[in-house]
Amino acid sequence: MSAAPDPSNTEKDFADLVDRIRDRAYELGFADLGITLPETGPHAGHLQRWLEKGYQGEMDYMGYHGDKRYTPTSLVPGTARVISVRMDYLPAPDNPKEALTNRENAYVTRYALGRDYHKLIRKRLATLANWIDEAVSGYDYRAFVDSAPVLERALAQRAGLGWIGKNNMLIHPRAGSFFFLGEIFTSAPLPVDEPFETDHCGSCSACLDLCPTDAFVGAHELDARRCISYLTIELKGSIPEELRSLMGNRVFGCDDCQLVCPWQKFSKPTGEDDFQPRHGLDNTSLAELFLWTEEQFLKRTEGSAIRRTGYDGWLRNLAVGLGNAPSTIPVIEALKQRADHPNGMVREHVQWALRQHGL
């Protein structure tokens, strides 16, 4: 920053500024905003224990960067506060539970039905940071959206945006958990919000009990190697055969541990056009998607999080879904067309799917 902080600013000035920051955040489409100190508390130790048990699978990046992931001041020296924001993403109208029951159609996690959220939220955060800089210059601001080693749920909980449920999702009592998070690290000494200390999960264990692949070792402890989101997005090789029949029609991500949560009845539909479904991904058959060429895949997933899995990974996931689908003519014919696919991983999953149908 070119200008030095104004030493005449008082606590009241900063308190008034926070009210204005919230108003500006709401204007930009954020549903909530909280401010906390750059500390993650006990969450840092939880991450280390999780990594030591190997639950991250192939997500080696979770262990990179030393203490920068759980110490904001190591990631951005001079950070005095973290501004945490929430943006809802659930499309409207939408019935994800019904989509899961139609086994001939593909199920895509709700956050990936529209455009990739990173650019949209990063742009809005940058706009908010620039607005704050104009309101009180002389401080540093840096925005993050799931693109740097940041324990964003931990910071959001400490900023008062919700509690971390047994399914490891941040849950807000008036908004459920279908939302994205973003952060602005700043050197400005803004007043902080009270952490959300109350855990409203109580004795409920629906998310743990109803996980399709039994990925939860216990409350707050997920073995990602069994998680469908990990299997369909992060895993680059073959999906363990013993887990394939448990995946149903979920071809990119999984929302089950959120959908069964009683607090989801308070989820708010998004008002963002970019988060609305594209290319019919909320209501398309597995067979139709399986027959996309690579050119079609690249065109129809442009600007989408689905690109992360790659074309061969996409076909692998769809083959598993087809193996779990009813033995209809479109399902069988689609699989037969890919039976000799040049990619060995895809071919392996297609052969498995055909065996599921007795072929």
Buried (B, 14 or more C-beta within 10 A) or exposed (E): EEEEBEEEBEEEEBEEBBEEBBEBBEEBBBBBBBBBBBBBBEBBEBBBEBBEEEBBBEBEEBBEBEEBBBBBBBBBEEBBBBBBBBBBBBBEEBEBEEBBEBBBBBBBBBBBBBBBBBEBBBEBBBBBBEBBBEBBBBBBBBBBBBEBBBBBBBBBBBBBBBBBBBBBBBBBEEBBBBBBBBBBBBBBEBEBBEBBEEEBBEEBBBBBEBBBBEBBBEBBBBBBBBBBBBBBBBBEEBBEEEBBBBBBBBBBBBBBBBBBBBBBEEBBBBEBEBBBBBBBBBEBBBBBBBBBEEEEBEEBBEEBBBBBBBBBBBBBBBBBBBBBBEEBEBBBEBBEEBEEBEBEBBBBBBBBBBEBBEE
